[in-house]
Amino acid sequence: MKFQPDHLDGVNAISKLETGRVWVHATSFASSVLVPWRGEVKAWPVASASALQADHFAAIVEFDPELVVFGSGATHRFVSPALYRSLIERRIGVETMDTAAACRTFNVLVHEGRRVLGAFVIEGAVAHGP
């Protein structure tokens, strides 16, 4: 699925989503990633929504977003709010949807000037990190 957002300097945008890969501008990522509205995209050591733990969401706090758009993979899967309690306690909103919808929503919110972070599960990818 190809996305073609208007380009804003210094702002991350999802340009394409393929099976097992997401593109942020011209850079592709073959594993789950955290994509902040601005700044460096970081690997997220999550192989599937069912593998999520509270520590995975706690890592998001350092980005200081106002909203997290969580892409749960090829299908929409809710996760327990207990897993993202660290975000709730800081009044950071969390919206859950399948990864394709999350990528589209992320682009809309970024272009509205929102401090949004995309937490995208790329299924079938090898989880990296601790």
C-alpha positions, 0 to 999 in steps of 0.5 A: 500500500503506497502512501503519498503525503505532502512532505513537511520538512523535519517531520516523519511520515509513512510513505509505504507499507508492504508485507513485512516492511514499513517505509518512513520517507525513503528508508525501509524498516523490516521490523517493528518500529517506533516512529515519532512525529520528529526525530529518529525512528527506533527499532521496537523489539516486538514480533507480534501483538501477543508478545507485548509486555508493559516494558514495550510501552514504557519505552514510548514515554521518552518520546513525550508524545500526546498520542500514540497510534498503535498498529497491532499488525495485519489485523486489529487486536486490542491489548490490555490497558494494563500493558500501557498503564505507563502511558495512561498515567502520563495522560498520553492517549492510545489508539489501537488499529491494524498497522495499515490504518495506524500508518494512515492515521499517523500521517494525518495527525503529523500533518495536523501538527500533533505530537504523535508517535506511531508504534507499528508492529511489523509481523513476521519480523525478527524482534531486535533489542533487549 
